[in-house]
Amino acid sequence: MDTPPAPQVTGAEGHTTHGYISDKDRYLARLKRIEGQARGIHRMVDEEQYCIDILTQISALTSALRNVGLGLLDDHMKHCVLDAAQLGEDAAEAKLKEASEAIARLVRS
């Protein structure tokens, strides 16, 4: 049974490429749609549209951003944290702490 090669460490943060790279185009497309939603909300306020309609769009925008964040967090756990775990205890603990802090920020938002 072959063991996988140790990850090549590159960059200042001590990990290989970012976990989201394989889905980069999908993330960029989602962020472009989110940007369009934000512009649409701006336009709704400028046109003095009904408050509830604006709040509905804000809720949709918030949900879309949360989903992007959760996807990035999932990719981080599967890639960056896993790479750090293979490097050793100190690297793993640092990445787990970093991920826990990111989760806390997402939960607060």
N, CA, C and O atoms as a MOPAC input file, in Angstrom:
PM7 MOZYME 1SCF
protein

 N      0.84000 1    -1.18000 1     0.00000 1
 C      0.00000 1     0.00000 1     0.00000 1
 C      0.88000 1     1.23600 1     0.00000 1
 O      1.70700 1     1.42100 1     0.89200 1
 N      0.69600 1     2.07900 1    -1.00400 1
 C      1.49100 1     3.29400 1    -1.12000 1
 C      0.90000 1     4.38300 1    -0.24300 1
 O     -0.31800 1     4.52700 1    -0.13900 1
 N      1.77000 1     5.13700 1     0.37800 1
 C      1.31000 1     6.29100 1     1.13700 1
 C      1.39700 1     7.50400 1     0.24400 1
 O      2.30800 1     7.61400 1    -0.57700 1
 N      0.44300 1     8.42600 1     0.40100 1
 C      0.49200 1     9.62100 1    -0.45200 1
 C      1.71800 1    10.45300 1    -0.11900 1
 O      2.16700 1    10.47300 1     1.02700 1
 N      2.25900 1    11.14000 1    -1.11500 1
 C      3.42600 1    11.98000 1    -0.85200 1
 C      3.06100 1    13.12400 1     0.07400 1
 O      1.92100 1    13.58900 1     0.09400 1
 N      4.03400 1    13.56600 1     0.83300 1
 C      3.81000 1    14.71000 1     1.71400 1
 C      3.51700 1    15.93000 1     0.86800 1
 O      4.10700 1    16.09800 1    -0.20000 1
 N      2.61000 1    16.79300 1     1.32800 1
 C      2.28800 1    17.97400 1     0.53900 1
 C      3.49300 1    18.89300 1     0.41900 1
 O      4.28200 1    19.03400 1     1.35300 1
 N      3.62000 1    19.51400 1    -0.74700 1
 C      4.68700 1    20.49100 1    -0.93300 1
 C      4.24600 1    21.79100 1    -0.31100 1
 O      3.18300 1    22.32300 1    -0.63200 1
 N      5.06500 1    22.29300 1     0.57400 1
 C      4.72200 1    23.52500 1     1.25700 1
 C      5.28400 1    24.68800 1     0.46700 1
 O      6.46800 1    24.72600 1     0.13300 1
 N      4.40800 1    25.63600 1     0.17700 1
 C      4.83000 1    26.83000 1    -0.54300 1
 C      4.17300 1    28.03200 1     0.08200 1
 O      3.18100 1    27.90200 1     0.80000 1
 N      4.70200 1    29.17100 1    -0.17700 1
 C      4.07500 1    30.40500 1     0.26500 1
 C      4.33700 1    30.71300 1     1.71800 1
 O      4.83700 1    29.88000 1     2.47400 1
 N      3.99100 1    31.92100 1     2.09200 1
 C      4.25700 1    32.42000 1     3.44000 1
 C      3.39300 1    31.75600 1     4.48800 1
 O      3.76800 1    31.72900 1     5.66000 1
 N      2.23700 1    31.21500 1     4.09900 1
 C      1.33400 1    30.64100 1     5.08400 1
 C      1.59800 1    29.16500 1     5.32000 1
 O      0.91600 1    28.55000 1     6.14000 1
 N      2.55100 1    28.58400 1     4.64000 1
 C      2.93500 1    27.21400 1     4.90700 1
 C      1.96000 1    26.16800 1     4.41700 1
 O      1.75500 1    25.16000 1     5.09400 1
 N      1.35200 1    26.37400 1     3.26100 1
 C      0.48800 1    25.35400 1     2.69300 1
 C      0.59500 1    25.37300 1     1.18100 1
 O      1.15300 1    26.29600 1     0.58600 1
 N      0.04600 1    24.32900 1     0.57400 1
 C      0.05700 1    24.26500 1    -0.88500 1
 C     -0.98800 1    25.23900 1    -1.41800 1
 O     -1.39100 1    26.16300 1    -0.71100 1
 N     -1.42100 1    25.04500 1    -2.63300 1
 C     -2.42700 1    25.94600 1    -3.19700 1
 C     -3.68100 1    25.93100 1    -2.33200 1
 O     -3.91100 1    25.00000 1    -1.56100 1
 N     -4.46600 1    26.95100 1    -2.47100 1
 C     -5.68500 1    27.07900 1    -1.68400 1
 C     -6.70100 1    26.02400 1    -2.11700 1
 O     -6.74300 1    25.63500 1    -3.28400 1
 N     -7.51400 1    25.56800 1    -1.17400 1
 C     -8.47700 1    24.50800 1    -1.42500 1
 C     -9.55700 1    24.86200 1    -2.42200 1
 O    -10.12000 1    23.97300 1    -3.06000 1
 N     -9.85800 1    26.12900 1    -2.57200 1
 C    -10.94100 1    26.53000 1    -3.46800 1
 C    -10.51000 1    26.62600 1    -4.92600 1
 O    -11.34400 1    26.86900 1    -5.79800 1
 N     -9.22800 1    26.43900 1    -5.20500 1
 C     -8.71000 1    26.64800 1    -6.56400 1
 C     -9.46500 1    25.80800 1    -7.60100 1
 O     -9.73900 1    26.28400 1    -8.70300 1
 N     -9.79600 1    24.58100 1    -7.25600 1
 C    -10.49000 1    23.73100 1    -8.23500 1
 C    -11.89500 1    24.25400 1    -8.54600 1
 O    -12.44900 1    23.93600 1    -9.59800 1
 N    -12.47400 1    25.04900 1    -7.64900 1
 C    -13.80000 1    25.62700 1    -7.85300 1
 C    -13.75300 1    27.13800 1    -8.04800 1
 O    -14.77300 1    27.81500 1    -7.91800 1
 N    -12.58800 1    27.65900 1    -8.35600 1
 C    -12.40300 1    29.10800 1    -8.45000 1
 C    -13.40100 1    29.75100 1    -9.40600 1
 O    -14.00200 1    30.77300 1    -9.07500 1
 N    -13.58400 1    29.17200 1   -10.57400 1
 C    -14.50800 1    29.75400 1   -11.55300 1
 C    -15.93600 1    29.78700 1   -11.01500 1
 O    -16.66700 1    30.75400 1   -11.22900 1
 N    -16.32700 1    28.72500 1   -10.31500 1
 C    -17.66900 1    28.67100 1    -9.73400 1
 C    -17.82300 1    29.75000 1    -8.66100 1
 O    -18.84500 1    30.43500 1    -8.60800 1
 N    -16.80700 1    29.90000 1    -7.80800 1
 C    -16.85900 1    30.95300 1    -6.78100 1
 C    -16.92400 1    32.33700 1    -7.41900 1
 O    -17.70100 1    33.18800 1    -6.98600 1
 N    -16.11600 1    32.55700 1    -8.43800 1
 C    -16.12900 1    33.86600 1    -9.09600 1
 C    -17.48600 1    34.16600 1    -9.72700 1
 O    -17.95900 1    35.30100 1    -9.68000 1
 N    -18.11200 1    33.14800 1   -10.31800 1
 C    -19.43400 1    33.33700 1   -10.91400 1
 C    -20.47000 1    33.66600 1    -9.83500 1
 O    -21.32000 1    34.53700 1   -10.02200 1
 N    -20.38800 1    32.95600 1    -8.70400 1
 C    -21.32200 1    33.22700 1    -7.59900 1
 C    -21.10500 1    34.63600 1    -7.06000 1
 O    -22.07000 1    35.34800 1    -6.78200 1
 N    -19.85800 1    35.04000 1    -6.91200 1
 C    -19.57000 1    36.38100 1    -6.39700 1
 C    -20.02500 1    37.45900 1    -7.37500 1
 O    -20.45600 1    38.53300 1    -6.95600 1
 N    -19.93400 1    37.18600 1    -8.65900 1
 C    -20.41300 1    38.14100 1    -9.65500 1
 C    -21.93600 1    38.31300 1    -9.53700 1
 O    -22.45300 1    39.42400 1    -9.65000 1
 N    -22.65000 1    37.19100 1    -9.30800 1
 C    -24.09900 1    37.28100 1    -9.11100 1
 C    -24.41900 1    38.06500 1    -7.83600 1
 O    -25.35200 1    38.86700 1    -7.81300 1
 N    -23.64200 1    37.83000 1    -6.78100 1
 C    -23.83900 1    38.54700 1    -5.52500 1
 C    -23.60500 1    40.04000 1    -5.73000 1
 O    -24.34800 1    40.87000 1    -5.20600 1
 N    -22.57700 1    40.37100 1    -6.48800 1
 C    -22.30400 1    41.77400 1    -6.79400 1
 C    -23.49500 1    42.40500 1    -7.51500 1
 O    -23.87000 1    43.54600 1    -7.24200 1
 N    -24.07500 1    41.65300 1    -8.42800 1
 C    -25.26200 1    42.13800 1    -9.14000 1
 C    -26.44800 1    42.32500 1    -8.19800 1
 O    -27.21100 1    43.28100 1    -8.33200 1
 N    -26.59600 1    41.40100 1    -7.23800 1
 C    -27.66300 1    41.53700 1    -6.25100 1
 C    -27.47500 1    42.81600 1    -5.43200 1
 O    -28.43400 1    43.54500 1    -5.17700 1
 N    -26.23800 1    43.07800 1    -5.02500 1
 C    -25.96100 1    44.28200 1    -4.22400 1
 C    -26.28800 1    45.54100 1    -5.03500 1
 O    -26.86900 1    46.49000 1    -4.50900 1
 N    -25.91400 1    45.54200 1    -6.30800 1
 C    -26.25200 1    46.70000 1    -7.15500 1
 C    -27.76700 1    46.83500 1    -7.28700 1
 O    -28.30000 1    47.94500 1    -7.29800 1
 N    -28.45300 1    45.70100 1    -7.38700 1
 C    -29.91500 1    45.73100 1    -7.48100 1
 C    -30.55600 1    46.31500 1    -6.23400 1
 O    -31.52900 1    47.06300 1    -6.32800 1
 N    -30.01800 1    45.98100 1    -5.06300 1
 C    -30.53700 1    46.54400 1    -3.81800 1
 C    -30.29700 1    48.05600 1    -3.79200 1
 O    -31.17000 1    48.82500 1    -3.38800 1
 N    -29.12300 1    48.46600 1    -4.21900 1
 C    -28.81300 1    49.89800 1    -4.29400 1
 C    -29.83100 1    50.60100 1    -5.18000 1
 O    -30.34900 1    51.66100 1    -4.82700 1
 N    -30.11200 1    50.00900 1    -6.32400 1
 C    -31.07000 1    50.58900 1    -7.27000 1
 C    -32.47900 1    50.64600 1    -6.64600 1
 O    -33.20400 1    51.62400 1    -6.82800 1
 N    -32.85200 1    49.59100 1    -5.91400 1
 C    -34.17300 1    49.57500 1    -5.26700 1
 C    -34.31500 1    50.71900 1    -4.26200 1
 O    -35.35700 1    51.37100 1    -4.19800 1
 N    -33.26800 1    50.95500 1    -3.48500 1
 C    -33.30900 1    52.05400 1    -2.52000 1
 C    -33.36100 1    53.38900 1    -3.26000 1
 O    -34.13400 1    54.27600 1    -2.90000 1
 N    -32.54300 1    53.52200 1    -4.28600 1
 C    -32.52600 1    54.75400 1    -5.07200 1
 C    -33.89600 1    55.03200 1    -5.67500 1
 O    -34.31600 1    56.18600 1    -5.76100 1
 N    -34.59500 1    53.97800 1    -6.09500 1
 C    -35.92200 1    54.13000 1    -6.70300 1
 C    -37.04100 1    54.14100 1    -5.66600 1
 O    -38.22200 1    54.18000 1    -6.00900 1
 N    -36.64800 1    54.10700 1    -4.38100 1
 C    -37.59400 1    54.16000 1    -3.26600 1
 C    -38.65300 1    53.06700 1    -3.33400 1
 O    -39.84500 1    53.31900 1    -3.16100 1
 N    -38.18700 1    51.84600 1    -3.59000 1
 C    -39.11500 1    50.72200 1    -3.64000 1
 C    -39.55400 1    50.32200 1    -2.23600 1
 O    -39.00500 1    50.78700 1    -1.23700 1
 N    -40.54200 1    49.46100 1    -2.18600 1
 C    -41.16000 1    49.02600 1    -0.93000 1
 C    -40.13700 1    48.35700 1    -0.00500 1
 O    -39.34300 1    47.51800 1    -0.43100 1
 N    -40.17900 1    48.75300 1     1.27600 1
 C    -39.21100 1    48.29100 1     2.27900 1
 C    -39.09500 1    46.76700 1     2.33300 1
 O    -37.99100 1    46.22200 1     2.35000 1
 N    -40.22200 1    46.09600 1     2.36000 1
 C    -40.21100 1    44.63700 1     2.49800 1
 C    -39.54700 1    43.98600 1     1.29000 1
 O    -38.84500 1    42.98600 1     1.44000 1
 N    -39.75200 1    44.52700 1     0.11700 1
 C    -39.09400 1    43.99000 1    -1.07800 1
 C    -37.57300 1    44.14400 1    -0.97300 1
 O    -36.82700 1    43.24700 1    -1.36800 1
 N    -37.12300 1    45.26500 1    -0.44700 1
 C    -35.68000 1    45.49000 1    -0.26400 1
 C    -35.13600 1    44.52200 1     0.78000 1
 O    -34.08000 1    43.92000 1     0.58700 1
 N    -35.86300 1    44.37600 1     1.88800 1
 C    -35.42500 1    43.44200 1     2.93600 1
 C    -35.36400 1    42.00500 1     2.42700 1
 O    -34.48300 1    41.24100 1     2.82000 1
 N    -36.28800 1    41.64300 1     1.56200 1
 C    -36.26600 1    40.30200 1     0.96300 1
 C    -34.99600 1    40.11000 1     0.14700 1
 O    -34.37000 1    39.05200 1     0.21000 1
 N    -34.61900 1    41.11600 1    -0.61000 1
 C    -33.40300 1    41.02100 1    -1.41800 1
 C    -32.15000 1    41.01000 1    -0.54300 1
 O    -31.17600 1    40.32800 1    -0.86100 1
 N    -32.17200 1    41.75500 1     0.54500 1
 C    -31.04200 1    41.73500 1     1.48500 1
 C    -30.89500 1    40.35000 1     2.09500 1
 O    -29.78100 1    39.85500 1     2.26300 1
 N    -32.01100 1    39.73000 1     2.42500 1
 C    -31.97700 1    38.36600 1     2.97000 1
 C    -31.37800 1    37.39000 1     1.96000 1
 O    -30.57600 1    36.52800 1     2.31900 1
 N    -31.77000 1    37.53000 1     0.70600 1
 C    -31.22600 1    36.65600 1    -0.34500 1
 C    -29.72800 1    36.88400 1    -0.52000 1
 O    -28.96800 1    35.93100 1    -0.69500 1
 N    -29.30600 1    38.13800 1    -0.47400 1
 C    -27.88600 1    38.47500 1    -0.60200 1
 C    -27.09200 1    37.90500 1     0.57200 1
 O    -26.01800 1    37.33500 1     0.38100 1
 N    -27.61700 1    38.05800 1     1.77100 1
 C    -26.95800 1    37.52900 1     2.96800 1
 C    -26.81100 1    36.01200 1     2.87800 1
 O    -25.76000 1    35.46400 1     3.20900 1
 N    -27.84900 1    35.34900 1     2.43500 1
 C    -27.81100 1    33.89300 1     2.28600 1
 C    -26.77600 1    33.47300 1     1.24400 1
 O    -26.04100 1    32.50700 1     1.44800 1
 N    -26.72100 1    34.19300 1     0.13800 1
 C    -25.75300 1    33.86900 1    -0.91200 1
 C    -24.32100 1    34.02900 1    -0.40400 1
 O    -23.46700 1    33.18700 1    -0.68100 1
 N    -24.05700 1    35.10300 1     0.33300 1
 C    -22.72000 1    35.31700 1     0.90600 1
 C    -22.38300 1    34.23500 1     1.93100 1
 O    -21.25900 1    33.73400 1     1.96700 1
 N    -23.36300 1    33.88100 1     2.76200 1
 C    -23.14200 1    32.83300 1     3.75000 1
 C    -22.79200 1    31.50900 1     3.05500 1
 O    -21.90500 1    30.78500 1     3.50700 1
 N    -23.47900 1    31.20100 1     1.97400 1
 C    -23.19900 1    29.96000 1     1.24900 1
 C    -21.79700 1    29.95400 1     0.64100 1
 O    -21.13100 1    28.91900 1     0.63600 1
 N    -21.35200 1    31.08000 1     0.13800 1
 C    -19.98400 1    31.17900 1    -0.37500 1
 C    -19.00400 1    30.95600 1     0.77400 1
 O    -18.03600 1    30.20800 1     0.63600 1
 N    -19.26200 1    31.60700 1     1.90400 1
 C    -18.39800 1    31.44100 1     3.06400 1
 C    -18.33400 1    30.00700 1     3.55100 1
 O    -17.25600 1    29.50800 1     3.87400 1
 N    -19.47200 1    29.34200 1     3.60700 1
 C    -19.49200 1    27.94600 1     4.04500 1
 C    -18.76000 1    27.04200 1     3.05500 1
 O    -18.08100 1    26.09700 1     3.45600 1
 N    -18.89900 1    27.33100 1     1.77800 1
 C    -18.16900 1    26.55300 1     0.77300 1
 C    -16.66800 1    26.72800 1     0.91300 1
 O    -15.91400 1    25.75700 1     0.84600 1
 N    -16.23300 1    27.97400 1     1.11000 1
 C    -14.80500 1    28.23400 1     1.30200 1
 C    -14.29700 1    27.57400 1     2.58100 1
 O    -13.18700 1    27.04200 1     2.61000 1
 N    -15.09800 1    27.60800 1     3.62300 1
 C    -14.70600 1    26.95600 1     4.87500 1
 C    -14.57400 1    25.44500 1     4.67900 1
 O    -13.62600 1    24.83200 1     5.17100 1
 N    -15.51000 1    24.85900 1     3.97300 1
 C    -15.45100 1    23.42600 1     3.68700 1
 C    -14.19100 1    23.08700 1     2.89300 1
 O    -13.49400 1    22.12200 1     3.20700 1
 N    -13.90400 1    23.88000 1     1.86600 1
 C    -12.68900 1    23.66400 1     1.07700 1
 C    -11.44100 1    23.82200 1     1.94500 1
 O    -10.47900 1    23.06800 1     1.80100 1
 N    -11.46500 1    24.80400 1     2.84300 1
 C    -10.31900 1    25.03200 1     3.73100 1
 C    -10.08500 1    23.81100 1     4.62100 1
 O     -8.95100 1    23.36400 1     4.79600 1
 N    -11.16200 1    23.28700 1     5.17300 1
 C    -11.02900 1    22.12800 1     6.06300 1
 C    -10.50700 1    20.90600 1     5.29500 1
 O     -9.63700 1    20.18500 1     5.78500 1
 N    -11.03500 1    20.68300 1     4.10900 1
 C    -10.66200 1    19.50800 1     3.31900 1
 C     -9.26300 1    19.61000 1     2.73400 1
 O     -8.63200 1    18.59300 1     2.44600 1
 N     -8.78400 1    20.81000 1     2.56000 1
 C     -7.50900 1    20.97800 1     1.88200 1
 C     -6.43100 1    21.51700 1     2.82100 1
 O     -5.46200 1    20.82000 1     3.12000 1
 N     -6.59500 1    22.73500 1     3.27700 1
 C     -5.54600 1    23.39500 1     4.06400 1
 C     -5.34400 1    22.73700 1     5.42500 1
 O     -4.21100 1    22.50200 1     5.84500 1
 N     -6.44800 1    22.44100 1     6.11400 1
 C     -6.33000 1    21.81200 1     7.43500 1
 C     -5.78800 1    20.39400 1     7.29300 1
 O     -4.95100 1    19.96300 1     8.08700 1
 N     -6.25900 1    19.67900 1     6.29400 1
 C     -5.76300 1    18.31900 1     6.06800 1
 C     -4.27700 1    18.32900 1     5.73200 1
 O     -3.52300 1    17.49900 1     6.23900 1
 N     -3.84900 1    19.25800 1     4.88400 1
 C     -2.41300 1    19.38900 1     4.57900 1
 C     -1.61500 1    19.66100 1     5.84300 1
 O     -0.56300 1    19.05800 1     6.05500 1
 N     -2.10400 1    20.56000 1     6.68000 1
 C     -1.40100 1    20.90200 1     7.91600 1
 C     -1.33400 1    19.70100 1     8.85600 1
 O     -0.32600 1    19.50100 1     9.53300 1
 N     -2.38900 1    18.90900 1     8.90000 1
 C     -2.39400 1    17.72300 1     9.75500 1
 C     -1.32100 1    16.73800 1     9.32000 1
 O     -0.73000 1    16.05400 1    10.15600 1
 N     -1.06600 1    16.66000 1     8.03300 1
 C     -0.03000 1    15.76800 1     7.52800 1
 C      1.36800 1    16.29800 1     7.82500 1
 O      2.33000 1    15.53100 1     7.86900 1
 N      1.48000 1    17.60500 1     8.02700 1
 C      2.77900 1    18.19900 1     8.32100 1
 C      3.19300 1    17.99900 1     9.78000 1
 O      4.38300 1    17.93800 1    10.08600 1
 N      2.23300 1    17.89700 1    10.66000 1
 C      2.55600 1    17.69200 1    12.06100 1
 C      1.65100 1    18.44400 1    12.99900 1
 O      0.81000 1    19.24300 1    12.58700 1
 N      1.84600 1    18.16500 1    14.28100 1
 C      0.94600 1    18.66500 1    15.31700 1
 C      0.87300 1    20.18600 1    15.38300 1
 O     -0.22400 1    20.73900 1    15.45900 1
 N      2.00800 1    20.87400 1    15.35600 1
 C      1.99500 1    22.33900 1    15.46700 1
 C      1.24400 1    22.98300 1    14.30600 1
 O      0.42200 1    23.87700 1    14.50900 1
 N      1.52900 1    22.53000 1    13.09700 1
 C      0.85800 1    23.08400 1    11.91600 1
 C     -0.63800 1    22.77900 1    11.97100 1
 O     -1.46100 1    23.63200 1    11.64000 1
 N     -0.98600 1    21.57100 1    12.38700 1
 C     -2.39300 1    21.17800 1    12.47100 1
 C     -3.13000 1    22.02200 1    13.50300 1
 O     -4.23700 1    22.49600 1    13.24700 1
 N     -2.52600 1    22.20700 1    14.65300 1
 C     -3.16600 1    23.00800 1    15.69800 1
 C     -3.37900 1    24.44200 1    15.23900 1
 O     -4.42000 1    25.03600 1    15.52200 1
 N     -2.41300 1    24.99700 1    14.53900 1
 C     -2.53600 1    26.37500 1    14.04600 1
 C     -3.68300 1    26.48400 1    13.04200 1
 O     -4.47200 1    27.42700 1    13.10700 1
 N     -3.78200 1    25.53700 1    12.12200 1
 C     -4.85000 1    25.57500 1    11.11300 1
 C     -6.21500 1    25.32700 1    11.74400 1
 O     -7.20100 1    25.94100 1    11.33700 1
 N     -6.28900 1    24.43800 1    12.73000 1
 C     -7.56000 1    24.19700 1    13.40800 1
 C     -8.01000 1    25.43900 1    14.16600 1
 O     -9.19300 1    25.77900 1    14.16200 1
 N     -7.07300 1    26.11100 1    14.81300 1
 C     -7.39500 1    27.34600 1    15.53400 1
 C     -7.89200 1    28.40300 1    14.54400 1
 O     -8.88200 1    29.08800 1    14.79800 1
 N     -7.20200 1    28.52300 1    13.43400 1
 C     -7.58900 1    29.46800 1    12.38900 1
 C     -9.00000 1    29.16300 1    11.87600 1
 O     -9.81100 1    30.07300 1    11.70400 1
 N     -9.29000 1    27.87900 1    11.63500 1
 C    -10.61100 1    27.47600 1    11.14900 1
 C    -11.68300 1    27.74900 1    12.20500 1
 O    -12.77300 1    28.21400 1    11.87100 1
 N    -11.38600 1    27.46700 1    13.46000 1
 C    -12.34900 1    27.72400 1    14.53900 1
 C    -12.67600 1    29.20900 1    14.63500 1
 O    -13.83000 1    29.58500 1    14.83900 1
 N    -11.67000 1    30.04000 1    14.48900 1
 C    -11.89600 1    31.49400 1    14.53000 1
 C    -12.73900 1    31.95000 1    13.33800 1
 O    -13.58500 1    32.83300 1    13.47500 1
 N    -12.50900 1    31.35400 1    12.18600 1
 C    -13.29400 1    31.70000 1    10.98800 1
 C    -14.75000 1    31.27000 1    11.18100 1
 O    -15.67100 1    31.99400 1    10.80300 1
 N    -14.95200 1    30.09600 1    11.76600 1
 C    -16.32600 1    29.61700 1    12.04400 1
 C    -17.01900 1    30.58100 1    13.00100 1
 O    -18.17900 1    30.94100 1    12.79800 1
 N    -16.31100 1    30.99200 1    14.03300 1
 C    -16.88500 1    31.92900 1    15.00500 1
 C    -17.29900 1    33.23300 1    14.32200 1
 O    -18.35800 1    33.78200 1    14.62500 1
 N    -16.46900 1    33.72800 1    13.40500 1
 C    -16.82000 1    34.96300 1    12.68000 1
 C    -18.05300 1    34.75200 1    11.81400 1
 O    -18.91200 1    35.63000 1    11.73900 1
 N    -18.15200 1    33.59600 1    11.15600 1
 C    -19.31600 1    33.32400 1    10.31500 1
 C    -20.57700 1    33.20200 1    11.15300 1
 O    -21.64500 1    33.65700 1    10.74200 1
 N    -20.46200 1    32.59600 1    12.31400 1
 C    -21.63400 1    32.41700 1    13.17700 1
 C    -22.11300 1    33.76400 1    13.70400 1
 O    -23.31800 1    33.98900 1    13.82300 1
 N    -21.18100 1    34.66400 1    14.02100 1
 C    -21.55100 1    35.99200 1    14.53200 1
 C    -22.20400 1    36.86600 1    13.46400 1
 O    -23.00400 1    37.74700 1    13.77700 1
 N    -21.86200 1    36.61900 1    12.21600 1
 C    -22.37000 1    37.50000 1    11.16000 1
 C    -23.79600 1    37.18300 1    10.77200 1
 O    -24.35800 1    37.84100 1     9.89600 1

